[in-house]
Amino acid sequence: MSEQTMKAMAYASYGGVDKLEQLELPRPKVGPGSVLIRVKAAGVNPVDWKVMGGYLDPIMDVTFPVIPGWDVAGVVEAVGFDTPEFKVGDEVYAYGRRDSVHFGSFAEYMVLPAATVAHKPNSLSWEEAASLPLTGGTAQRTLDALDLKPGQTLLIHNGSGGVGQAAIQLAVVAGVRVLATGSEKNHETLAALGAEPVTYGDGLVERVRALAPEGVDAVADFHGGALESTLAVLKDSGTHASIADGSVMGHGGHFIWVRPDGKELDRLSALVDDGKLKINVVSTYPMQEAAAAFGESMAGHAGGKIVLTGFTN
């Protein structure tokens, strides 16, 4: 393999995990204001296999073959002209979504605009760093939209997922009371993060009302299909947001689609450095086993983050 090529996991057309294959592809060019990252770890998110399935085709341009992956942690290999923020050898991480789908983080190298990249906190492993950008950024943007005050009560649907776990911690740091739904097997995890666990499913509204008789001040939906129960427990003055159900906008809610932003990632880094935000990595796979990682993500029972490490020889 030459210096102009790299190993990558990619797919040449939409479909299931069987479409993923290891390819040798051109190494991306380093343009002005951009950073070439040698990938140490890549986070796996449900959006990665949803893009592969074609579900986002109506809103995103795609150029095949596609290298999936929007979360990355690695070492700066090269910088483009006029990129004073970084130098070769810097340890960095990023939420690397681009406006079009083509180059992702499931590869040996990834190029990103410098404005989307942040210096990696020293306390995070490569796997932990690759797990934080999308989930942490989504949680942070959701809480910013809800604009909660200390002492108010927040209900989180799917508190045991990656976004939910981050949101619990961010809300607790802000002095917010958190109720979080999850299966009973995850209640201990939710409580350890500072939330009051609530079993999801039939009777959810009654269980929430038992904990918050006057209703909750805000609801964050990190699962989808929760609008009816959200409105049933929300105060008249309350706010709500979803990352999975755009119909909330027709009911006064916010639909969240987080933007890549290195400065926003720096906010999360500060909380990590202060010991106020931790990442729960539950599974790691070598890059060649991306299909298996997707399979675990699709099963929906991870209870934490799934990560790909570098290619093995």
Sequence and secondary structure as in RCSB ss.txt:
>XXXX:A:sequence
MSEQTMKAMAYASYGGVDKLEQLELPRPKVGPGSVLIRVKAAGVNPVDWKVMGGYLDPIMDVTFPVIPGWDVAGV
VEAVGFDTPEFKVGDEVYAYGRRDSVHFGSFAEYMVLPAATVAHKPNSLSWEEAASLPLTGGTAQRTLDALDLKP
GQTLLIHNGSGGVGQAAIQLAVVAGVRVLATGSEKNHETLAALGAEPVTYGDGLVERVRALAPEGVDAVADFHGG
ALESTLAVLKDSGTHASIADGSVMGHGGHFIWVRPDGKELDRLSALVDDGKLKINVVSTYPMQEAAAAFGESMAG
HAGGKIVLTGFTN
>XXXX:A:secstr
  TTEEEEEEBSSS SGGG EEEEEE     TTEEEEEEEEEEE HHHHHHHTTTTTTTSEE SSB   SEEEEE
EEEE SS TT  TT EEEEE   SEES  SSBSEEEEEGGGEEE  TTS HHHHHHSHHHHHHHHHHHHHHT  T
T EEEEETTTSHHHHHHHHHHHHTT EEEEEE GGGHHHHHHHT EEEE STTHHHHHHHH TT EEEEEESSSS
 HHHHHHHEEEEEEEEESS GGGGGGT EE      HHHHHHHHHHHHTT     EEEEEEGGGHHHHHHHHHHT
  SSEEEEE    
